């Protein structure tokens, strides 16, 4: 679907409001929207909501052979998908620019910063390493996809547990989750992206732009930082020219924001860990707020299936037996058999009208009599009535056979009416040829 | 204000209503149910007192961009559905007298493959049977499904989520539909709403889509070996289960739209 264009008055309104330091949702310039993190029942699954922007993250692992030039390191794979439900404009072919940009930024932020210890993912050097795959799905687009995605990725990685492996000499044992508790990944630090949107050629700045603000912004600055105030990635796009002190100021703001977000993430992880240990209920079902009017829950419902046997027997007894279909194959010659009669050829009408035109034409038009599917007997009858029939040389031409006692011209009108009666089947012509050979 | 339809004296479903509503009326029924509940496991023999559906939950209108959205949870299986429509359609895909329905199913891990395509087709055929497409010719109705977690009965959960999302979007339909999965294990025991472990160990897994008006069959997708009579038994059990699912739909919509 095409993206609805932003009207001029909306654009002007947004820009004027920003000039007066006002945001549509009432936030201050440096305020983030509410971040909500919920975990699923499997390890490594989480949903992050940044305001209304929602991202689903899932981490999975697999044992593979390592890359040739990095024989002792595990492999990390990131994939961000902009689901079609996130915005009507996200169609499979259409979002390549944005998708590539986001994916690349995410990779630089997480892979190049070496936040995951890839050496610890090695099982047997040069042969088997863990490949960690992070799949992120954008479920709702309300601006600032990159921040939400980076939070979802790092939370999912922190939450994930991989199966335990032990190596004894040459023997490698992979334990299932039931045998031994899965182990977490070794994560050095948590890089989080913070986005700054610039308006009016860099005069005004907003942190965490929402979708409307993103539409009217001039440029975007993304700084990925961890709580130790180390910059992991920095990217400025949109062609705005920033001054040095602007960038420094942004990095200071980013430092503060990242500290807050990291604390939130650690608290959420701890809560989930506690609930799992205590054996309480965890998962997405618990995160559905009970008080919301749009949410509803129902406990386990028993179903009375005591009468299903009787019902089933009734239905089977009342049902008609399936119609007799000729399912036995008929062998014409060695190597040629026929099962069934085939469907009526609906090109027949077209053939008729064409053939009526070329009366003097080479091939005679011959029309088959309609035969019902369950009377295989008629097949042999027609065969015995065979008068000399001119068969066309051309394999492509549709062959239709005259009833010997009827006049061709008469047949044409009759068979068109027969066709109007919707005869159920027509014999395939090639079979007729073979039959003659057999006869 | 919740109307309960009671199928038989022995079978009642317990429904947890929000604290805002009075729980008093439900309590008497809870006592009689206590006996039945003690016998219930997740499996049962065809003649047993009853199989059970897992814990259900549904949240509607949780996404701001799609016209309608719903998140449906069955036990640990969770599917998020978003609906856009009726909306603009590409000229190549438009149908002159009805709406073009498109279903997209995205798995959680990896790229979508052939299994997703076939499930999309099954869901699309079910939706096309109920959606009144002729009211919106030359438009498109897109249903996007995202698997949030898969713990058994995935296709049924997708169908349920799609139905709730279509209702939330206000797409005109002639009936609601629901999905129910049955699994038959090696000794012929019927299990409704199986978990992934039960599905793996089952001899046959059957999924049915049923409509709400007369509980007729809209779609069936089966895998495995089963006999004629077992098929009819599973279908009858699915019809019994669909009563509960439709009651769940009705109550969740009542909660949302009623004035009290």
Boltz contact constraints between the chains, C-beta under 6 A:
constraints:
  - contact:
      token1: [A, 1]
      token2: [B, 87]
      max_distance: 6.0
  - contact:
      token1: [A, 1]
      token2: [B, 88]
      max_distance: 6.0
  - contact:
      token1: [A, 40]
      token2: [B, 149]
      max_distance: 6.0
  - contact:
      token1: [A, 41]
      token2: [B, 76]
      max_distance: 6.0
  - contact:
      token1: [A, 52]
      token2: [B, 64]
      max_distance: 6.0
  - contact:
      token1: [A, 58]
      token2: [B, 108]
      max_distance: 6.0
  - contact:
      token1: [A, 58]
      token2: [B, 109]
      max_distance: 6.0
  - contact:
      token1: [A, 60]
      token2: [B, 109]
      max_distance: 6.0
  - contact:
      token1: [A, 83]
      token2: [B, 146]
      max_distance: 6.0
  - contact:
      token1: [A, 84]
      token2: [B, 104]
      max_distance: 6.0
  - contact:
      token1: [A, 84]
      token2: [B, 144]
      max_distance: 6.0
  - contact:
      token1: [A, 85]
      token2: [B, 66]
      max_distance: 6.0
  - contact:
      token1: [A, 85]
      token2: [B, 82]
      max_distance: 6.0
  - contact:
      token1: [A, 85]
      token2: [B, 144]
      max_distance: 6.0
  - contact:
      token1: [A, 87]
      token2: [B, 65]
      max_distance: 6.0
  - contact:
      token1: [A, 88]
      token2: [B, 84]
      max_distance: 6.0
  - contact:
      token1: [A, 135]
      token2: [B, 109]
      max_distance: 6.0
  - contact:
      token1: [A, 137]
      token2: [B, 146]
      max_distance: 6.0
  - contact:
      token1: [A, 140]
      token2: [B, 63]
      max_distance: 6.0
  - contact:
      token1: [A, 140]
      token2: [B, 65]
      max_distance: 6.0
  - contact:
      token1: [A, 141]
      token2: [B, 65]
      max_distance: 6.0
  - contact:
      token1: [A, 284]
      token2: [B, 78]
      max_distance: 6.0
  - contact:
      token1: [A, 285]
      token2: [B, 57]
      max_distance: 6.0
  - contact:
      token1: [A, 285]
      token2: [B, 73]
      max_distance: 6.0
  - contact:
      token1: [A, 288]
      token2: [B, 57]
      max_distance: 6.0
  - contact:
      token1: [A, 288]
      token2: [B, 59]
      max_distance: 6.0
  - contact:
      token1: [A, 293]
      token2: [B, 256]
      max_distance: 6.0
  - contact:
      token1: [A, 294]
      token2: [B, 59]
      max_distance: 6.0
  - contact:
      token1: [A, 294]
      token2: [B, 60]
      max_distance: 6.0
  - contact:
      token1: [A, 294]
      token2: [B, 61]
      max_distance: 6.0
  - contact:
      token1: [A, 294]
      token2: [B, 256]
      max_distance: 6.0
  - contact:
      token1: [A, 295]
      token2: [B, 59]
      max_distance: 6.0
  - contact:
      token1: [A, 296]
      token2: [B, 58]
      max_distance: 6.0
  - contact:
      token1: [A, 296]
      token2: [B, 252]
      max_distance: 6.0
  - contact:
      token1: [A, 296]
      token2: [B, 255]
      max_distance: 6.0
  - contact:
      token1: [A, 297]
      token2: [B, 16]
      max_distance: 6.0
  - contact:
      token1: [A, 297]
      token2: [B, 57]
      max_distance: 6.0
  - contact:
      token1: [A, 298]
      token2: [B, 15]
      max_distance: 6.0
  - contact:
      token1: [A, 298]
      token2: [B, 56]
      max_distance: 6.0
  - contact:
      token1: [A, 298]
      token2: [B, 248]
      max_distance: 6.0
  - contact:
      token1: [A, 299]
      token2: [B, 14]
      max_distance: 6.0
  - contact:
      token1: [A, 299]
      token2: [B, 16]
      max_distance: 6.0
  - contact:
      token1: [A, 299]
      token2: [B, 55]
      max_distance: 6.0
  - contact:
      token1: [A, 300]
      token2: [B, 52]
      max_distance: 6.0
  - contact:
      token1: [A, 300]
      token2: [B, 55]
      max_distance: 6.0
  - contact:
      token1: [A, 301]
      token2: [B, 13]
      max_distance: 6.0
  - contact:
      token1: [A, 301]
      token2: [B, 53]
      max_distance: 6.0
  - contact:
      token1: [A, 301]
      token2: [B, 244]
      max_distance: 6.0
  - contact:
      token1: [A, 302]
      token2: [B, 40]
      max_distance: 6.0
  - contact:
      token1: [A, 302]
      token2: [B, 50]
      max_distance: 6.0
  - contact:
      token1: [A, 302]
      token2: [B, 52]
      max_distance: 6.0
  - contact:
      token1: [A, 303]
      token2: [B, 50]
      max_distance: 6.0
  - contact:
      token1: [A, 303]
      token2: [B, 51]
      max_distance: 6.0
  - contact:
      token1: [A, 303]
      token2: [B, 192]
      max_distance: 6.0
  - contact:
      token1: [A, 303]
      token2: [B, 240]
      max_distance: 6.0
  - contact:
      token1: [A, 303]
      token2: [B, 241]
      max_distance: 6.0
  - contact:
      token1: [A, 304]
      token2: [B, 8]
      max_distance: 6.0
  - contact:
      token1: [A, 304]
      token2: [B, 11]
      max_distance: 6.0
  - contact:
      token1: [A, 304]
      token2: [B, 50]
      max_distance: 6.0
  - contact:
      token1: [A, 305]
      token2: [B, 51]
      max_distance: 6.0
  - contact:
      token1: [A, 305]
      token2: [B, 237]
      max_distance: 6.0
  - contact:
      token1: [A, 306]
      token2: [B, 47]
      max_distance: 6.0
  - contact:
      token1: [A, 308]
      token2: [B, 46]
      max_distance: 6.0
  - contact:
      token1: [A, 308]
      token2: [B, 233]
      max_distance: 6.0
  - contact:
      token1: [A, 308]
      token2: [B, 236]
      max_distance: 6.0
  - contact:
      token1: [A, 308]
      token2: [B, 237]
      max_distance: 6.0
  - contact:
      token1: [A, 309]
      token2: [B, 46]
      max_distance: 6.0
  - contact:
      token1: [A, 311]
      token2: [B, 236]
      max_distance: 6.0
  - contact:
      token1: [A, 312]
      token2: [B, 229]
      max_distance: 6.0
  - contact:
      token1: [A, 312]
      token2: [B, 232]
      max_distance: 6.0
  - contact:
      token1: [A, 312]
      token2: [B, 233]
      max_distance: 6.0
  - contact:
      token1: [A, 312]
      token2: [B, 236]
      max_distance: 6.0
  - contact:
      token1: [A, 315]
      token2: [B, 232]
      max_distance: 6.0
  - contact:
      token1: [A, 316]
      token2: [B, 229]
      max_distance: 6.0
  - contact:
      token1: [A, 316]
      token2: [B, 232]
      max_distance: 6.0
